[in-house]
């Protein structure tokens, strides 16, 4: 191919790619929205882990955010306590159902990446809910 033929070919391929990207963008955006909705619904049937313990109180009787901060543990961590999320609860349920389950098996069963569980499981162990034996996890008795 000569120089102009190559540049024409490349320009044509670039235009084709740009057109295809325009076609796929709405589908990608829909995928991201559906993925976020599915993750949000994953913990809907589980009781919420409320660190203040007052989720059943009427809003007027709940502690203000400032009072909740003052009553916090003072660990300096922001957000919810380690191991209190829906994924931690789901992992704990799986460990109860299958003692000795490994992180790769947990990740596959939960349809998530393993690296997330390498943060969740030690948090559950620190709380005394699970123990690690070899590669497997067990509910602490």
DSSP file (Angstrom, degrees, kcal/mol; ACC not computed):
  #  RESIDUE AA STRUCTURE BP1 BP2  ACC     N-H-->O    O-->H-N    N-H-->O    O-->H-N    TCO  KAPPA ALPHA  PHI   PSI    X-CA   Y-CA   Z-CA
    1    1 A X              0   0    0      0, 0.0     2,-0.1     0, 0.0     0, 0.0   0.000 360.0 360.0 360.0 144.0    0.0    0.0    0.0
    2    2 A X     >  -     0   0    0      1,-0.1     4,-2.3     4,-0.0     5,-0.2  -0.446 360.0 -96.8 -86.9 167.6    1.1    3.5   -0.7
    3    3 A X  H  > S+     0   0    0      1,-0.2     4,-2.2     2,-0.2     5,-0.2   0.863 122.9  45.5 -53.3 -46.1    1.2    6.2    1.9
    4    4 A X  H  > S+     0   0    0      1,-0.2     4,-2.4     2,-0.2    -1,-0.2   0.867 111.8  52.7 -70.9 -34.0   -2.2    7.8    0.9
    5    5 A X  H  > S+     0   0    0      2,-0.2     4,-2.5     1,-0.2    -2,-0.2   0.898 110.1  48.6 -65.6 -39.6   -3.9    4.4    0.7
    6    6 A X  H  X S+     0   0    0     -4,-2.3     4,-2.8     2,-0.2    -2,-0.2   0.933 112.7  46.8 -65.8 -45.5   -2.7    3.5    4.2
    7    7 A X  H  X S+     0   0    0     -4,-2.2     4,-2.4     2,-0.2    -2,-0.2   0.885 113.0  49.8 -66.5 -36.7   -3.9    6.8    5.7
    8    8 A X  H  X S+     0   0    0     -4,-2.4     4,-2.5     2,-0.2    -1,-0.2   0.924 111.7  48.9 -63.5 -44.1   -7.2    6.5    3.9
    9    9 A X  H  X S+     0   0    0     -4,-2.5     4,-2.5     1,-0.2    -2,-0.2   0.932 112.9  46.9 -60.2 -47.2   -7.6    2.9    5.2
   10   10 A X  H  X S+     0   0    0     -4,-2.8     4,-2.3     1,-0.2    -1,-0.2   0.894 111.7  50.7 -63.9 -40.3   -6.7    4.1    8.8
   11   11 A X  H  X S+     0   0    0     -4,-2.4     4,-2.2     2,-0.2    -1,-0.2   0.906 111.0  49.2 -64.4 -40.8   -9.1    7.0    8.5
   12   12 A X  H  X S+     0   0    0     -4,-2.5     4,-2.3     2,-0.2    -2,-0.2   0.927 111.8  47.9 -63.7 -45.1  -11.9    4.7    7.3
   13   13 A X  H  X S+     0   0    0     -4,-2.5     4,-2.3     1,-0.2    -2,-0.2   0.884 110.3  52.6 -64.2 -37.8  -11.3    2.2   10.2
   14   14 A X  H  X S+     0   0    0     -4,-2.3     4,-2.5     2,-0.2    -1,-0.2   0.921 109.2  49.2 -64.4 -43.1  -11.2    5.0   12.7
   15   15 A X  H  X S+     0   0    0     -4,-2.2     4,-2.4     2,-0.2    -2,-0.2   0.905 110.2  51.6 -61.8 -41.4  -14.6    6.3   11.4
   16   16 A X  H  X S+     0   0    0     -4,-2.3     4,-2.3     1,-0.2    -2,-0.2   0.911 110.8  48.1 -61.5 -42.8  -16.0    2.8   11.7
   17   17 A X  H  X S+     0   0    0     -4,-2.3     4,-2.5     2,-0.2    -2,-0.2   0.920 110.9  50.5 -64.4 -43.8  -14.8    2.4   15.2
   18   18 A X  H  X S+     0   0    0     -4,-2.5     4,-2.0     2,-0.2    -2,-0.2   0.902 110.8  49.2 -62.1 -41.3  -16.3    5.8   16.2
   19   19 A X  H  X S+     0   0    0     -4,-2.4     4,-1.9     2,-0.2    -1,-0.2   0.916 111.8  48.5 -63.6 -43.0  -19.7    4.9   14.7
   20   20 A X  H  X S+     0   0    0     -4,-2.3     4,-2.2     1,-0.2    -2,-0.2   0.891 108.8  53.6 -66.4 -38.3  -19.7    1.6   16.5
   21   21 A X  H  X S+     0   0    0     -4,-2.5     4,-1.9     1,-0.2    -1,-0.2   0.904 107.2  51.9 -61.5 -40.6  -18.8    3.3   19.8
   22   22 A X  H  X S+     0   0    0     -4,-2.0     4,-0.6     1,-0.2    -1,-0.2   0.887 110.8  48.7 -62.0 -38.8  -21.8    5.7   19.3
   23   23 A X  H  < S+     0   0    0     -4,-1.9     4,-0.5     1,-0.2     3,-0.2   0.891 115.6  42.8 -66.9 -39.6  -24.0    2.7   18.8
   24   24 A X  H  X S+     0   0    0     -4,-2.2     4,-2.4     1,-0.2     3,-0.2   0.708  91.8  83.4 -83.3 -21.5  -22.7    0.9   21.9
   25   25 A X  H  X S+     0   0    0     -4,-1.9     4,-2.5     1,-0.2     5,-0.2   0.897  91.3  47.8 -54.9 -48.4  -22.6    3.8   24.3
   26   26 A X  H  X S+     0   0    0     -4,-0.6     4,-2.2    -3,-0.2    -1,-0.2   0.889 112.7  50.4 -61.4 -36.4  -26.3    3.6   25.3
   27   27 A X  H  > S+     0   0    0     -4,-0.5     4,-2.4    -3,-0.2    -1,-0.2   0.903 110.3  49.2 -66.4 -40.1  -26.1   -0.1   25.9
   28   28 A X  H  X S+     0   0    0     -4,-2.4     4,-2.4     2,-0.2    -2,-0.2   0.913 111.0  49.7 -64.6 -43.2  -23.0    0.3   28.0
   29   29 A X  H  X S+     0   0    0     -4,-2.5     4,-2.0    -5,-0.2    -2,-0.2   0.896 111.2  49.2 -63.6 -40.2  -24.7    3.0   30.1
   30   30 A X  H  X S+     0   0    0     -4,-2.2     4,-2.7    -5,-0.2     5,-0.2   0.908 109.1  53.4 -64.3 -41.8  -27.8    0.7   30.6
   31   31 A X  H  X S+     0   0    0     -4,-2.4     4,-2.6     1,-0.2    -2,-0.2   0.928 108.8  48.7 -58.2 -47.0  -25.5   -2.1   31.6
   32   32 A X  H  X S+     0   0    0     -4,-2.4     4,-2.2     1,-0.2    -1,-0.2   0.899 112.1  48.8 -62.4 -40.8  -23.9    0.1   34.3
   33   33 A X  H  X S+     0   0    0     -4,-2.0     4,-2.2     2,-0.2    -2,-0.2   0.923 113.2  46.8 -64.8 -44.0  -27.2    1.2   35.6
   34   34 A X  H  X S+     0   0    0     -4,-2.7     4,-2.6     2,-0.2    -2,-0.2   0.886 110.8  52.4 -65.7 -38.6  -28.5   -2.4   35.7
   35   35 A X  H  X S+     0   0    0     -4,-2.6     4,-2.2    -5,-0.2    -1,-0.2   0.922 110.8  47.4 -62.8 -44.0  -25.4   -3.6   37.4
   36   36 A X  H  X S+     0   0    0     -4,-2.2     4,-2.1     1,-0.2    -2,-0.2   0.891 112.3  50.0 -64.4 -40.1  -25.7   -0.9   40.1
   37   37 A X  H  X S+     0   0    0     -4,-2.2     4,-2.2     2,-0.2    -2,-0.2   0.906 109.7  50.7 -65.6 -41.5  -29.4   -1.7   40.6
   38   38 A X  H  X S+     0   0    0     -4,-2.6     4,-1.1     1,-0.2    -2,-0.2   0.915 111.3  48.1 -62.9 -43.0  -28.6   -5.5   41.0
   39   39 A X  H  < S+     0   0    0     -4,-2.2     4,-0.5     1,-0.2     3,-0.3   0.881 111.0  51.0 -65.3 -38.0  -25.9   -4.8   43.6
   40   40 A X  H >< S+     0   0    0     -4,-2.1     3,-0.6     1,-0.2    -1,-0.2   0.882 112.0  47.0 -66.4 -37.4  -28.2   -2.5   45.5
   41   41 A X  H >< S+     0   0    0     -4,-2.2     3,-1.5     1,-0.2     4,-0.4   0.650  90.6  83.9 -78.7 -15.0  -31.0   -5.1   45.5
   42   42 A X  T 3< S+     0   0    0     -4,-1.1    -1,-0.2     1,-0.3     3,-0.2   0.820 100.0  35.4 -58.8 -31.6  -28.6   -7.9   46.6
   43   43 A X  T X  S+     0   0    0     -3,-0.6     3,-1.1    -4,-0.5    -1,-0.3   0.292  86.8 102.7-105.8  10.7  -28.9   -6.9   50.3
   44   44 A X  T <  S+     0   0    0     -3,-1.5    -1,-0.1     1,-0.3    -2,-0.1   0.879  82.0  48.3 -64.1 -39.4  -32.6   -5.9   50.3
   45   45 A X  T 3  S+     0   0    0     -4,-0.4     2,-0.3    -3,-0.2    -1,-0.3   0.451  98.3  85.8 -82.9   1.1  -33.9   -9.0   51.9
   46   46 A X  S <  S-     0   0    0     -3,-1.1     2,-0.1     1,-0.1     3,-0.1  -0.775  91.4-101.8-100.5 146.0  -31.3   -8.9   54.7
   47   47 A X        -     0   0    0     -2,-0.3     2,-0.2     1,-0.1    -2,-0.1  -0.432  44.1-110.3 -63.7 138.2  -31.7   -6.9   57.8
   48   48 A X        -     0   0    0     -2,-0.1     2,-1.0    -4,-0.1     7,-0.1  -0.465  20.6-129.9 -70.3 138.6  -29.8   -3.7   57.7
   49   49 A X        -     0   0    0     35,-0.3     2,-0.7    -2,-0.2    -1,-0.1  -0.800  29.3-172.4 -90.0 101.1  -26.8   -3.5   59.9
   50   50 A X    >   -     0   0    0     -2,-1.0     3,-1.1     1,-0.1     5,-0.1  -0.860  17.3-154.9-100.1 116.1  -27.3   -0.1   61.7
   51   51 A X  T 3  S+     0   0    0     -2,-0.7    -1,-0.1     1,-0.3    -2,-0.0   0.722  94.8  52.3 -65.2 -20.8  -24.3    0.9   63.8
   52   52 A X  T 3  S-     0   0    0     -3,-0.0    -1,-0.3    11,-0.0    11,-0.0   0.664  97.9-138.8 -89.3 -15.5  -26.5    3.1   66.0
   53   53 A X  S <  S+     0   0    0     -3,-1.1     3,-0.2     1,-0.1    -2,-0.1   0.639  76.2 101.8  72.1  14.4  -29.0    0.3   66.7
   54   54 A X    >   +     0   0    0      1,-0.1     3,-1.1     2,-0.1    -1,-0.1  -0.014  29.7 121.8-121.6  31.8  -31.9    2.6   66.4
   55   55 A X  T 3  S+     0   0    0      1,-0.3    -1,-0.1    -5,-0.1     7,-0.1   0.785  76.3  54.7 -65.5 -26.6  -33.3    1.9   62.9
   56   56 A X  T 3  S+     0   0    0     -3,-0.2    -1,-0.3     2,-0.1     2,-0.1   0.611  88.5  98.3 -84.6 -10.6  -36.7    1.0   64.3
   57   57 A X  S <  S-     0   0    0     -3,-1.1     5,-0.1     1,-0.1    -3,-0.0  -0.431  86.8 -99.4 -73.3 148.5  -37.1    4.3   66.1
   58   58 A X    >>  -     0   0    0      1,-0.1     3,-1.7    -2,-0.1     4,-0.7  -0.340  37.2-109.2 -61.4 152.2  -39.1    7.1   64.6
   59   59 A X  G >4 S+     0   0    0      1,-0.3     3,-0.8     2,-0.2    -1,-0.1   0.828 116.8  60.7 -55.5 -34.8  -37.0    9.7   62.9
   60   60 A X  G 34 S+     0   0    0      1,-0.2    -1,-0.3     0, 0.0    -2,-0.0   0.776 107.2  45.1 -66.4 -25.0  -37.7   12.3   65.6
   61   61 A X  G <4 S+     0   0    0     -3,-1.7    -1,-0.2    -7,-0.1    -2,-0.2   0.490  89.4 106.4 -99.1  -3.3  -36.2   10.0   68.3
   62   62 A X  S << S-     0   0    0     -3,-0.8     2,-0.1    -4,-0.7    -7,-0.0  -0.387  80.3 -98.8 -72.9 154.0  -33.0    9.1   66.4
   63   63 A X        -     0   0    0      1,-0.1    -1,-0.1    -2,-0.1    -2,-0.1  -0.417  39.8-110.8 -68.7 146.3  -29.7   10.6   67.4
   64   64 A X     >  -     0   0    0      1,-0.1     4,-2.5    -2,-0.1     5,-0.2  -0.374  30.3-107.1 -70.9 158.6  -28.5   13.5   65.4
   65   65 A X  H  > S+     0   0    0      1,-0.2     4,-2.3     2,-0.2     5,-0.2   0.871 121.7  54.2 -54.9 -37.5  -25.5   12.8   63.2
   66   66 A X  H  > S+     0   0    0      1,-0.2     4,-2.1     2,-0.2    -1,-0.2   0.912 109.5  46.4 -65.3 -41.5  -23.4   14.9   65.6
   67   67 A X  H  > S+     0   0    0      2,-0.2     4,-1.8     1,-0.2    -2,-0.2   0.873 111.0  52.4 -68.8 -36.3  -24.4   12.8   68.6
   68   68 A X  H  < S+     0   0    0     -4,-2.5     4,-0.3     2,-0.2    -2,-0.2   0.914 110.1  48.9 -64.6 -40.4  -23.8    9.6   66.6
   69   69 A X  H >< S+     0   0    0     -4,-2.3     3,-1.2     1,-0.2    -2,-0.2   0.913 110.2  51.0 -63.7 -41.2  -20.3   10.9   65.8
   70   70 A X  H 3< S+     0   0    0     -4,-2.1    -1,-0.2     1,-0.3    -2,-0.2   0.832 112.0  47.8 -64.9 -31.7  -19.6   11.8   69.4
   71   71 A X  T 3< S+     0   0    0     -4,-1.8    -1,-0.3    -5,-0.1    -2,-0.2   0.418  90.5 115.0 -89.2   2.0  -20.7    8.3   70.5
   72   72 A X  S <  S-     0   0    0     -3,-1.2    -3,-0.1    -4,-0.3   -20,-0.0  -0.110  82.4-105.9 -70.2 171.6  -18.6    6.5   67.9
   73   73 A X        -     0   0    0      1,-0.1    -1,-0.1     0, 0.0    -4,-0.1   0.648  43.8-127.7 -73.9 -15.3  -15.7    4.3   68.7
   74   74 A X        +     0   0    0     -5,-0.2    -1,-0.1     3,-0.1    -5,-0.0   0.781  62.5 139.7  75.6  26.4  -13.2    6.9   67.7
   75   75 A X        -     0   0    0      2,-0.2     3,-0.1     1,-0.1    -1,-0.1   0.643  65.9-124.1 -76.7 -13.1  -11.2    4.6   65.3
   76   76 A X        +     0   0    0      1,-0.3     2,-0.2     0, 0.0    -1,-0.1   0.338  69.2 130.8  85.8  -8.9  -10.9    7.4   62.8
   77   77 A X        -     0   0    0      2,-0.0    -1,-0.3     1,-0.0     2,-0.3  -0.567  49.6-141.7 -77.2 141.3  -12.5    5.3   60.1
   78   78 A X        +     0   0    0     -2,-0.2     2,-0.1    -3,-0.1    -1,-0.0  -0.668  60.1  21.0 -96.1 158.4  -15.3    6.9   58.1
   79   79 A X  S    S-     0   0    0     -2,-0.3     3,-0.1     3,-0.0     2,-0.0  -0.367 105.5 -16.3  86.9-164.8  -18.4    5.0   57.0
   80   80 A X  S    S-     0   0    0      1,-0.1     3,-0.1    -2,-0.1     5,-0.1  -0.322  81.5 -85.2 -76.8 159.0  -19.9    1.8   58.4
   81   81 A X    >   -     0   0    0      1,-0.1     3,-1.6     3,-0.1     4,-0.1  -0.258  55.6 -88.4 -62.1 150.5  -18.0   -0.6   60.6
   82   82 A X  T 3  S+     0   0    0      1,-0.3    -1,-0.1     2,-0.1    38,-0.1  -0.322 111.9  15.0 -58.0 135.9  -15.8   -3.2   59.0
   83   83 A X  T 3  S+     0   0    0     -3,-0.1    -1,-0.3     1,-0.1    -2,-0.1   0.622  95.0 107.1  77.0  13.0  -17.7   -6.4   58.2
   84   84 A X    <   +     0   0    0     -3,-1.6   -35,-0.3     4,-0.1    -2,-0.1   0.401  53.1 101.8-103.8   3.5  -21.1   -4.9   58.6
   85   85 A X  S  > S-     0   0    0     -4,-0.1     4,-1.9    -5,-0.1     5,-0.2  -0.223  86.4-102.4 -84.4 174.5  -22.1   -4.7   55.0
   86   86 A X  H  > S+     0   0    0      1,-0.2     4,-2.5     2,-0.2     5,-0.2   0.853 120.8  55.0 -64.0 -36.2  -24.4   -7.0   53.0
   87   87 A X  H  > S+     0   0    0      2,-0.2     4,-2.8     1,-0.2    -1,-0.2   0.893 106.5  50.7 -66.9 -38.5  -21.5   -8.7   51.4
   88   88 A X  H  > S+     0   0    0      2,-0.2     4,-2.5     1,-0.2    -1,-0.2   0.916 111.9  47.8 -63.5 -41.9  -20.0   -9.6   54.8
   89   89 A X  H  X S+     0   0    0     -4,-1.9     4,-2.2     2,-0.2    -2,-0.2   0.909 112.3  49.2 -64.0 -42.4  -23.4  -11.0   55.8
   90   90 A X  H  X S+     0   0    0     -4,-2.5     4,-1.9     2,-0.2    -2,-0.2   0.911 112.0  48.4 -63.8 -43.0  -23.6  -13.0   52.6
   91   91 A X  H  X S+     0   0    0     -4,-2.8     4,-2.3     1,-0.2    -2,-0.2   0.910 110.4  51.5 -63.7 -42.2  -20.0  -14.3   53.1
   92   92 A X  H  X S+     0   0    0     -4,-2.5     4,-2.2     1,-0.2    -2,-0.2   0.896 108.3  51.7 -62.2 -41.1  -20.8  -15.3   56.7
   93   93 A X  H  X S+     0   0    0     -4,-2.2     4,-2.1     1,-0.2    -1,-0.2   0.897 110.2  49.1 -61.6 -40.9  -23.9  -17.2   55.5
   94   94 A X  H  X S+     0   0    0     -4,-1.9     4,-2.2     2,-0.2    -2,-0.2   0.883 109.4  51.4 -67.5 -38.0  -21.9  -19.1   53.0
   95   95 A X  H  < S+     0   0    0     -4,-2.3    44,-0.3     2,-0.2    -2,-0.2   0.897 110.5  49.7 -65.1 -39.4  -19.2  -20.0   55.6
   96   96 A X  H  < S+     0   0    0     -4,-2.2     3,-0.4     1,-0.2    -2,-0.2   0.914 114.0  45.3 -62.8 -41.9  -22.0  -21.3   57.8
   97   97 A X  H  < S+     0   0    0     -4,-2.1     2,-0.2     1,-0.3    -2,-0.2   0.813 128.8  23.9 -72.8 -30.7  -23.5  -23.4   55.0
   98   98 A X  S >< S-     0   0    0     -4,-2.2     3,-1.5    -5,-0.1    -1,-0.3  -0.656  79.2-156.3-139.0  80.1  -20.1  -24.7   53.8
   99   99 A X  T 3  S+     0   0    0     -3,-0.4    39,-0.2     1,-0.2    -3,-0.1  -0.272  81.9  31.4 -57.4 140.2  -17.4  -24.7   56.6
  100  100 A X  T 3  S+     0   0    0     37,-3.0    -1,-0.2     1,-0.3    38,-0.2   0.481  82.3 156.7  89.6   3.9  -13.9  -24.7   55.1
  101  101 A X  E <   -A  137   0A   0     -3,-1.5    36,-2.0    36,-0.7    -1,-0.3  -0.350  34.2-135.2 -64.0 141.7  -14.9  -22.7   52.1
  102  102 A X  E  >  -A  136   0A   0     34,-0.2     4,-2.7     1,-0.1     5,-0.2  -0.506  20.7-107.7 -95.5 165.7  -12.1  -20.8   50.5
  103  103 A X  H  > S+     0   0    0     32,-0.5     4,-3.0     1,-0.2     5,-0.2   0.906 119.9  52.6 -61.5 -42.6  -12.0  -17.2   49.2
  104  104 A X  H  > S+     0   0    0      1,-0.2     4,-2.0     2,-0.2    -1,-0.2   0.910 111.8  46.8 -60.1 -38.0  -12.0  -18.3   45.6
  105  105 A X  H  > S+     0   0    0      2,-0.2     4,-2.5     1,-0.2    -2,-0.2   0.905 112.6  49.5 -68.0 -40.7  -15.1  -20.5   46.2
  106  106 A X  H  X S+     0   0    0     -4,-2.7     4,-2.4     2,-0.2     5,-0.2   0.936 110.6  50.5 -60.7 -46.8  -16.8  -17.6   48.1
  107  107 A X  H  X>S+     0   0    0     -4,-3.0     5,-2.1     1,-0.2     4,-1.0   0.900 111.7  47.5 -60.4 -41.7  -16.1  -15.2   45.3
  108  108 A X  H  <5S+     0   0    0     -4,-2.0     3,-0.4    -5,-0.2    -1,-0.2   0.928 113.0  47.8 -66.0 -44.3  -17.5  -17.6   42.7
  109  109 A X  H  <5S+     0   0    0     -4,-2.5    -2,-0.2     1,-0.2    -1,-0.2   0.848 118.5  41.0 -64.9 -33.5  -20.6  -18.3   44.8
  110  110 A X  H  <5S-     0   0    0     -4,-2.4    -1,-0.2    -5,-0.2    -2,-0.2   0.543 105.8-128.7 -91.2  -8.3  -21.2  -14.5   45.4
  111  111 A X  T  <5 +     0   0    0     -4,-1.0     2,-0.3    -3,-0.4    -3,-0.2   0.916  69.1 114.8  58.4  46.8  -20.3  -13.6   41.8
  112  112 A X  S   <S-     0   0    0     -5,-2.1    -1,-0.2    -6,-0.1     2,-0.2  -0.831  73.3 -83.0-133.3 173.7  -17.7  -11.0   42.9
  113  113 A X    >>  -     0   0    0     -2,-0.3     3,-0.8     1,-0.1     4,-0.8  -0.525  32.3-127.0 -81.0 148.3  -14.0  -10.6   42.7
  114  114 A X  H >> S+     0   0    0      1,-0.2     4,-1.5    -2,-0.2     3,-0.7   0.845 101.5  69.5 -62.2 -36.6  -11.7  -12.3   45.2
  115  115 A X  H 34 S+     0   0    0      1,-0.3     4,-0.4     2,-0.2    -1,-0.2   0.818  94.7  56.4 -58.8 -30.8   -9.8   -9.2   46.2
  116  116 A X  H X> S+     0   0    0     -3,-0.8     4,-1.8     1,-0.2     3,-1.3   0.906 105.8  50.7 -64.8 -40.3  -12.9   -7.8   47.9
  117  117 A X  H <X S+     0   0    0     -4,-0.8     4,-2.5    -3,-0.7     5,-0.3   0.774  97.0  67.3 -71.1 -25.0  -13.2  -10.9   50.1
  118  118 A X  H 3< S+     0   0    0     -4,-1.5    -1,-0.3     1,-0.2     4,-0.2   0.646 110.1  38.5 -69.5 -11.6   -9.5  -10.5   51.1
  119  119 A X  H <> S+     0   0    0     -3,-1.3     4,-0.9    -4,-0.4    -2,-0.2   0.748 117.7  48.3 -98.9 -36.8  -10.7   -7.4   52.9
  120  120 A X  H  X S+     0   0    0     -4,-1.8     4,-1.9     2,-0.2     3,-0.2   0.933 106.5  53.4 -71.4 -47.2  -14.0   -8.6   54.2
  121  121 A X  H  X S+     0   0    0     -4,-2.5     4,-2.2     1,-0.2     9,-0.2   0.896 106.5  50.1 -64.2 -43.6  -13.0  -12.0   55.7
  122  122 A X  H  > S+     0   0    0     -5,-0.3     4,-2.5     1,-0.2    -1,-0.2   0.867 109.2  55.1 -61.1 -32.4  -10.2  -10.6   58.0
  123  123 A X  H  X S+     0   0    0     -4,-0.9     4,-1.4     2,-0.2    -2,-0.2   0.910 108.4  47.0 -63.6 -42.0  -12.7   -8.0   59.2
  124  124 A X  H  <>S+     0   0    0     -4,-1.9     5,-2.5     1,-0.2     6,-0.8   0.856 111.5  52.1 -66.3 -34.6  -15.1  -10.8   60.2
  125  125 A X  H ><5S+     0   0    0     -4,-2.2     3,-1.4     4,-0.2    -2,-0.2   0.902 106.1  53.3 -67.7 -40.8  -12.2  -12.7   61.8
  126  126 A X  H 3<5S+     0   0    0     -4,-2.5    -1,-0.2     1,-0.3    -2,-0.2   0.842 107.0  53.0 -61.6 -33.1  -11.3   -9.5   63.9
  127  127 A X  T 3<5S-     0   0    0     -4,-1.4    -1,-0.3    -5,-0.2    -2,-0.2   0.514 117.6-116.4 -79.8  -5.4  -14.9   -9.4   65.1
  128  128 A X  T < 5S+     0   0    0     -3,-1.4    -3,-0.2    -4,-0.2    -2,-0.1   0.684  84.5 115.5  80.6  17.6  -14.7  -13.1   66.2
  129  129 A X  S   <S+     0   0    0     -5,-2.5    11,-2.3     1,-0.2     2,-0.3   0.791  77.5  19.2 -90.0 -29.9  -17.3  -14.4   63.7
  130  130 A X  E     -B  139   0A   0     -6,-0.8     2,-0.3     9,-0.3     9,-0.2  -0.923  61.2-154.4-136.5 161.1  -15.0  -16.6   61.6
  131  131 A X  E     -B  138   0A   0      7,-2.8     7,-2.8    -2,-0.3     2,-0.5  -0.949  17.7-128.7-131.6 156.2  -11.6  -18.3   61.8
  132  132 A X  E     -B  137   0A   0     -2,-0.3     2,-0.4     5,-0.2     5,-0.2  -0.899  20.5-178.5-108.1 132.8   -9.2  -19.3   59.1
  133  133 A X  E >   -B  136   0A   0      3,-3.0     3,-1.7    -2,-0.5     2,-0.4  -0.936  68.2 -45.4-130.2 108.4   -7.8  -22.8   59.0
  134  134 A X  T 3  S-     0   0    0     -2,-0.4   -34,-0.0     1,-0.3    -2,-0.0  -0.593 122.1 -28.6  67.4-123.4   -5.4  -23.4   56.2
  135  135 A X  T 3  S+     0   0    0     -2,-0.4   -32,-0.5   -35,-0.1    -1,-0.3   0.562 123.8  87.8 -96.9 -11.5   -7.1  -21.8   53.1
  136  136 A X  E <   -AB 102 133A   0     -3,-1.7    -3,-3.0   -34,-0.1     2,-0.4  -0.506  66.7-136.0 -95.4 159.4  -10.6  -22.4   54.4
  137  137 A X  E     -AB 101 132A   0    -36,-2.0   -37,-3.0    -5,-0.2   -36,-0.7  -0.879  18.8-173.5-113.5 143.1  -12.9  -20.3   56.6
  138  138 A X  E     - B   0 131A   0     -7,-2.8    -7,-2.8    -2,-0.4     2,-0.3  -0.956  32.2-103.8-134.3 150.5  -15.0  -21.6   59.5
  139  139 A X  E     - B   0 130A   0    -44,-0.3     2,-0.3    -2,-0.3    -9,-0.3  -0.576  42.1-119.2 -72.4 134.3  -17.7  -20.0   61.7
  140  140 A X              0   0    0    -11,-2.3    -1,-0.1    -2,-0.3     0, 0.0  -0.579 360.0 360.0 -77.6 134.8  -16.2  -19.4   65.2
  141  141 A X              0   0    0     -2,-0.3    -1,-0.1    -3,-0.0   -12,-0.1   0.441 360.0 360.0 -93.2 360.0  -18.0  -21.2   67.9
